[in-house]
Amino acid sequence: MKKTMKIPADEIIHMYETMLYDLSYDLHERYSHLLTGLLHQMDQEGGSSKSALLLTHIIDDMRSKSNESTPLSLAKRGVVPAIKQFSKEIENRFGVTVRLVTERSLFSIDHRILFRLIQQTILLIVENADTDTIDIHMEEESVTFQFLSPHDRIDADEKGFLRLIQKRTGMELKIEQRSGQWFWIYFKKRGNEDDLHCNRG
């Protein structure tokens, strides 16, 4: 029996994030610019206003998908600008306001993994909590998601990807509820500091 070659997790993460970034870049910059050029040409040639409107919608939608998947600001400027950009798309798409209230996070976690943790948690809350506002507090060793929900129970385990991130980074999720006010708190487990220093390549 042939031995199965195992690829280190850091290499898989790097490959995955590189693919997502390339796709996001192509949507936001390459293809949208090509369509924008076509739109300008249509304007000069007196093309149909309906076709121009459709092209404008396609360009906007492509850039929105790029920002939802992997904001280009993540690689250029870090986690906080990327979260703010992603949050705008969530508000436009779902009508849920996402506010980054505190920005003091100094996690020694690969910024791409931290972004995925926050991104996927926001989506999970939006999909299951029936809330209209999510406040995020990024502290030195924790990230708290605060929101109102009419539900007595919200399943936080539906996205296995989140559990993998927690395991990978040594984070734990604590959930608190008080009179309809929910607090989802990711915090660094003591004794797992070494697990948090993922490669940043």
KEGULUM-841244 format. One record per residue (C-alpha): residue number from 1; y negated, x, z. Coordinates in Angstrom, 1 decimal. Each point is the difference from the previous one (the first is absolute). Layout:
<rec seq="NUM" c2="Y" c1="X" c3="Z"/>
...
This chain:
<rec seq="1" c2="0.0" c1="0.0" c3="0.0"/>
<rec seq="2" c2="-3.4" c1="1.3" c3="-1.0"/>
<rec seq="3" c2="-2.5" c1="0.6" c3="2.8"/>
<rec seq="4" c2="-3.1" c1="-2.2" c3="-0.1"/>
<rec seq="5" c2="-3.2" c1="2.0" c3="0.0"/>
<rec seq="6" c2="-2.4" c1="-1.2" c3="2.7"/>
<rec seq="7" c2="-3.7" c1="0.2" c3="-0.7"/>
<rec seq="8" c2="-2.2" c1="0.7" c3="3.1"/>
<rec seq="9" c2="-2.1" c1="-3.0" c3="1.1"/>
<rec seq="10" c2="-3.3" c1="1.9" c3="-0.5"/>
<rec seq="11" c2="0.8" c1="0.7" c3="-3.6"/>
<rec seq="12" c2="0.9" c1="-3.7" c3="-0.6"/>
<rec seq="13" c2="-3.3" c1="-1.1" c3="1.6"/>
<rec seq="14" c2="-1.9" c1="2.5" c3="-2.1"/>
<rec seq="15" c2="1.7" c1="-1.2" c3="-3.2"/>
<rec seq="16" c2="-0.6" c1="-3.6" c3="0.9"/>
<rec seq="17" c2="-3.6" c1="0.4" c3="0.9"/>
<rec seq="18" c2="-0.7" c1="2.1" c3="-3.1"/>
<rec seq="19" c2="1.5" c1="-2.7" c3="-2.3"/>
<rec seq="20" c2="-2.1" c1="-2.7" c3="1.7"/>
<rec seq="21" c2="-3.1" c1="2.1" c3="-0.2"/>
<rec seq="22" c2="0.6" c1="0.7" c3="-3.7"/>
<rec seq="23" c2="0.6" c1="-3.7" c3="-0.7"/>
<rec seq="24" c2="-3.1" c1="-1.0" c3="2.0"/>
<rec seq="25" c2="-2.1" c1="2.6" c3="-1.9"/>
<rec seq="26" c2="1.2" c1="-1.2" c3="-3.4"/>
<rec seq="27" c2="-0.8" c1="-3.6" c3="0.9"/>
<rec seq="28" c2="-3.4" c1="0.7" c3="1.5"/>
<rec seq="29" c2="-1.3" c1="2.8" c3="-2.2"/>
<rec seq="30" c2="2.0" c1="0.5" c3="-3.2"/>
<rec seq="31" c2="1.0" c1="-3.5" c3="-1.3"/>
<rec seq="32" c2="-3.0" c1="-1.8" c3="1.5"/>
<rec seq="33" c2="-2.3" c1="2.5" c3="-1.8"/>
<rec seq="34" c2="1.8" c1="-0.6" c3="-3.2"/>
<rec seq="35" c2="-0.4" c1="-3.7" c3="0.3"/>
<rec seq="36" c2="-3.7" c1="0.4" c3="1.0"/>
<rec seq="37" c2="-0.5" c1="2.0" c3="-3.2"/>
<rec seq="38" c2="1.6" c1="-2.8" c3="-1.9"/>
<rec seq="39" c2="-2.3" c1="-2.5" c3="1.7"/>
<rec seq="40" c2="-3.1" c1="1.9" c3="-1.0"/>
<rec seq="41" c2="1.3" c1="0.2" c3="-3.6"/>
<rec seq="42" c2="0.5" c1="-3.8" c3="0.0"/>
<rec seq="43" c2="-3.6" c1="-0.5" c3="1.3"/>
<rec seq="44" c2="-1.4" c1="2.2" c3="-2.8"/>
<rec seq="45" c2="2.0" c1="-1.9" c3="-2.6"/>
<rec seq="46" c2="-0.9" c1="-3.4" c3="1.4"/>
<rec seq="47" c2="3.5" c1="-0.9" c3="1.2"/>
<rec seq="48" c2="1.2" c1="-3.2" c3="1.7"/>
<rec seq="49" c2="-1.6" c1="-0.6" c3="3.4"/>
<rec seq="50" c2="3.3" c1="-1.4" c3="1.2"/>
<rec seq="51" c2="1.9" c1="3.1" c3="-1.0"/>
<rec seq="52" c2="-2.7" c1="2.2" c3="1.7"/>
<rec seq="53" c2="0.4" c1="-2.1" c3="3.1"/>
<rec seq="54" c2="3.7" c1="0.4" c3="0.0"/>
<rec seq="55" c2="-0.3" c1="3.7" c3="-0.5"/>
<rec seq="56" c2="-2.4" c1="0.2" c3="2.9"/>
<rec seq="57" c2="2.4" c1="-1.9" c3="2.2"/>
<rec seq="58" c2="2.9" c1="2.3" c3="-1.0"/>
<rec seq="59" c2="-2.1" c1="3.1" c3="0.8"/>
<rec seq="60" c2="-1.0" c1="-1.3" c3="3.4"/>
<rec seq="61" c2="3.6" c1="-1.0" c3="0.8"/>
<rec seq="62" c2="1.4" c1="3.4" c3="-0.9"/>
<rec seq="63" c2="-2.5" c1="1.7" c3="2.3"/>
<rec seq="64" c2="0.8" c1="-2.4" c3="2.8"/>
<rec seq="65" c2="3.7" c1="0.7" c3="-0.4"/>
<rec seq="66" c2="-0.8" c1="3.7" c3="0.1"/>
<rec seq="67" c2="-2.0" c1="-0.4" c3="3.3"/>
<rec seq="68" c2="2.8" c1="-2.1" c3="1.5"/>
<rec seq="69" c2="2.7" c1="2.4" c3="-0.9"/>
<rec seq="70" c2="-1.5" c1="3.4" c3="0.7"/>
<rec seq="71" c2="-3.8" c1="0.2" c3="0.2"/>
<rec seq="72" c2="-1.2" c1="3.2" c3="-1.8"/>
<rec seq="73" c2="-2.2" c1="0.7" c3="3.0"/>
<rec seq="74" c2="3.1" c1="0.7" c3="2.1"/>
<rec seq="75" c2="0.5" c1="3.4" c3="-1.6"/>
<rec seq="76" c2="-3.7" c1="0.8" c3="-0.4"/>
<rec seq="77" c2="-1.5" c1="-1.3" c3="3.3"/>
<rec seq="78" c2="2.8" c1="-0.8" c3="2.4"/>
<rec seq="79" c2="1.5" c1="-3.0" c3="1.8"/>
<rec seq="80" c2="-3.1" c1="-1.9" c3="1.2"/>
<rec seq="81" c2="-1.7" c1="-0.4" c3="-3.4"/>
<rec seq="82" c2="3.3" c1="-1.0" c3="-1.5"/>
<rec seq="83" c2="0.6" c1="-2.7" c3="2.6"/>
<rec seq="84" c2="-3.4" c1="-1.4" c3="-0.5"/>
<rec seq="85" c2="0.6" c1="-0.1" c3="-3.8"/>
<rec seq="86" c2="3.4" c1="-1.6" c3="0.5"/>
<rec seq="87" c2="-1.5" c1="-2.6" c3="2.5"/>
<rec seq="88" c2="-2.6" c1="-1.1" c3="-2.6"/>
<rec seq="89" c2="2.9" c1="-0.8" c3="-2.4"/>
<rec seq="90" c2="1.8" c1="-1.9" c3="2.7"/>
<rec seq="91" c2="-3.1" c1="-2.1" c3="0.7"/>
<rec seq="92" c2="-0.5" c1="-0.7" c3="-3.7"/>
<rec seq="93" c2="3.7" c1="-1.0" c3="-0.5"/>
<rec seq="94" c2="0.9" c1="-1.8" c3="3.2"/>
<rec seq="95" c2="-3.3" c1="-0.9" c3="1.6"/>
<rec seq="96" c2="0.9" c1="2.0" c3="3.1"/>
<rec seq="97" c2="-2.7" c1="2.2" c3="1.4"/>
<rec seq="98" c2="1.2" c1="3.4" c3="1.2"/>
<rec seq="99" c2="-2.4" c1="1.9" c3="2.2"/>
<rec seq="100" c2="0.4" c1="3.7" c3="1.0"/>
<rec seq="101" c2="-1.7" c1="-0.3" c3="3.4"/>
<rec seq="102" c2="0.8" c1="3.5" c3="1.4"/>
<rec seq="103" c2="0.5" c1="3.1" c3="-2.0"/>
<rec seq="104" c2="1.0" c1="2.7" c3="2.5"/>
<rec seq="105" c2="3.6" c1="0.7" c3="-1.2"/>
<rec seq="106" c2="1.0" c1="3.7" c3="0.1"/>
<rec seq="107" c2="3.7" c1="-0.5" c3="-0.7"/>
<rec seq="108" c2="1.8" c1="3.1" c3="-1.2"/>
<rec seq="109" c2="1.7" c1="-2.1" c3="-2.6"/>
<rec seq="110" c2="0.0" c1="0.4" c3="-3.7"/>
<rec seq="111" c2="-2.9" c1="-2.1" c3="-1.1"/>
<rec seq="112" c2="2.1" c1="-1.7" c3="-2.6"/>
<rec seq="113" c2="2.6" c1="-1.1" c3="2.5"/>
<rec seq="114" c2="-2.7" c1="-1.3" c3="2.4"/>
<rec seq="115" c2="-1.6" c1="-2.0" c3="-2.8"/>
<rec seq="116" c2="3.4" c1="-1.5" c3="-0.9"/>
<rec seq="117" c2="0.5" c1="-1.0" c3="3.7"/>
<rec seq="118" c2="-3.4" c1="-1.8" c3="0.1"/>
<rec seq="119" c2="0.3" c1="-1.4" c3="-3.5"/>
<rec seq="120" c2="3.5" c1="-1.6" c3="0.5"/>
<rec seq="121" c2="-0.9" c1="-1.3" c3="3.5"/>
<rec seq="122" c2="-3.1" c1="-1.7" c3="-1.4"/>
<rec seq="123" c2="2.1" c1="-1.6" c3="-2.7"/>
<rec seq="124" c2="2.6" c1="-1.1" c3="2.5"/>
<rec seq="125" c2="-2.6" c1="-1.7" c3="2.2"/>
<rec seq="126" c2="-1.7" c1="-1.7" c3="-3.0"/>
<rec seq="127" c2="3.3" c1="-1.3" c3="-1.2"/>
<rec seq="128" c2="1.3" c1="-1.3" c3="3.4"/>
<rec seq="129" c2="-2.8" c1="-0.6" c3="2.5"/>
<rec seq="130" c2="-2.2" c1="-2.6" c3="-1.7"/>
<rec seq="131" c2="-3.1" c1="1.8" c3="1.1"/>
<rec seq="132" c2="-3.4" c1="0.4" c3="-1.6"/>
<rec seq="133" c2="-1.1" c1="3.2" c3="1.7"/>
<rec seq="134" c2="1.7" c1="3.3" c3="1.0"/>
<rec seq="135" c2="-1.8" c1="2.6" c3="2.1"/>
<rec seq="136" c2="1.3" c1="3.5" c3="-0.1"/>
<rec seq="137" c2="-0.7" c1="2.5" c3="2.8"/>
<rec seq="138" c2="1.0" c1="3.6" c3="-0.9"/>
<rec seq="139" c2="0.0" c1="2.0" c3="3.2"/>
<rec seq="140" c2="1.0" c1="3.6" c3="0.6"/>
<rec seq="141" c2="3.7" c1="-0.7" c3="0.5"/>
<rec seq="142" c2="0.4" c1="-3.7" c3="-1.0"/>
<rec seq="143" c2="-0.8" c1="-2.6" c3="-2.6"/>
<rec seq="144" c2="-0.6" c1="-3.6" c3="1.2"/>
<rec seq="145" c2="0.0" c1="-3.1" c3="-2.2"/>
<rec seq="146" c2="-1.7" c1="-3.0" c3="1.7"/>
<rec seq="147" c2="0.1" c1="-3.5" c3="-1.5"/>
<rec seq="148" c2="0.2" c1="-3.7" c3="0.9"/>
<rec seq="149" c2="3.1" c1="-2.0" c3="-1.0"/>
<rec seq="150" c2="1.3" c1="-3.5" c3="0.7"/>
<rec seq="151" c2="3.6" c1="1.2" c3="0.1"/>
<rec seq="152" c2="1.9" c1="0.7" c3="3.1"/>
<rec seq="153" c2="2.2" c1="2.6" c3="-1.7"/>
<rec seq="154" c2="-0.7" c1="2.3" c3="-2.9"/>
<rec seq="155" c2="2.8" c1="2.1" c3="-1.4"/>
<rec seq="156" c2="-1.2" c1="3.6" c3="-0.1"/>
<rec seq="157" c2="3.3" c1="1.4" c3="-1.4"/>
<rec seq="158" c2="0.1" c1="-1.6" c3="-3.4"/>
<rec seq="159" c2="-1.1" c1="3.2" c3="-1.8"/>
<rec seq="160" c2="2.6" c1="2.6" c3="0.5"/>
<rec seq="161" c2="-2.4" c1="2.5" c3="-1.4"/>
<rec seq="162" c2="-2.1" c1="-0.3" c3="3.1"/>
<rec seq="163" c2="2.9" c1="0.8" c3="2.2"/>
<rec seq="164" c2="0.8" c1="3.1" c3="-2.1"/>
<rec seq="165" c2="-3.6" c1="1.2" c3="0.4"/>
<rec seq="166" c2="0.1" c1="-0.5" c3="3.8"/>
<rec seq="167" c2="3.3" c1="1.9" c3="0.2"/>
<rec seq="168" c2="-1.4" c1="2.8" c3="-2.2"/>
<rec seq="169" c2="-3.2" c1="0.4" c3="1.9"/>
<rec seq="170" c2="1.2" c1="-0.6" c3="3.6"/>
<rec seq="171" c2="-2.2" c1="-3.1" c3="0.3"/>
<rec seq="172" c2="0.8" c1="-3.1" c3="1.9"/>
<rec seq="173" c2="-1.3" c1="-3.6" c3="-0.5"/>
<rec seq="174" c2="-1.0" c1="-2.0" c3="3.1"/>
<rec seq="175" c2="-0.8" c1="-3.7" c3="-0.5"/>
<rec seq="176" c2="-2.1" c1="-2.0" c3="2.4"/>
<rec seq="177" c2="-1.2" c1="-3.6" c3="-0.1"/>
<rec seq="178" c2="-2.6" c1="-1.7" c3="2.2"/>
<rec seq="179" c2="-1.1" c1="-3.6" c3="-0.8"/>
<rec seq="180" c2="0.5" c1="0.3" c3="-3.7"/>
<rec seq="181" c2="-1.5" c1="3.5" c3="-0.1"/>
<rec seq="182" c2="2.4" c1="2.5" c3="-1.4"/>
<rec seq="183" c2="0.0" c1="3.8" c3="0.5"/>
<rec seq="184" c2="2.3" c1="2.2" c3="-2.1"/>
<rec seq="185" c2="-0.2" c1="3.5" c3="1.4"/>
<rec seq="186" c2="1.5" c1="3.1" c3="-1.7"/>
<rec seq="187" c2="-0.1" c1="2.9" c3="2.4"/>
<rec seq="188" c2="1.4" c1="3.5" c3="0.1"/>
<rec seq="189" c2="3.2" c1="0.3" c3="2.1"/>
<rec seq="190" c2="-0.2" c1="2.8" c3="2.6"/>
<rec seq="191" c2="2.2" c1="2.9" c3="-0.8"/>
<rec seq="192" c2="-0.1" c1="-0.6" c3="-3.7"/>
<rec seq="193" c2="-3.1" c1="2.0" c3="-0.9"/>
<rec seq="194" c2="2.0" c1="2.3" c3="-2.3"/>
<rec seq="195" c2="1.1" c1="-3.0" c3="-2.0"/>
<rec seq="196" c2="-3.5" c1="-0.9" c3="-0.9"/>
<rec seq="197" c2="-0.8" c1="3.3" c3="-1.8"/>
<rec seq="198" c2="1.2" c1="-1.1" c3="-3.4"/>
<rec seq="199" c2="-0.8" c1="2.1" c3="-3.1"/>
<rec seq="200" c2="-3.4" c1="-0.8" c3="-1.5"/>
<rec seq="201" c2="0.9" c1="1.4" c3="-3.4"/>
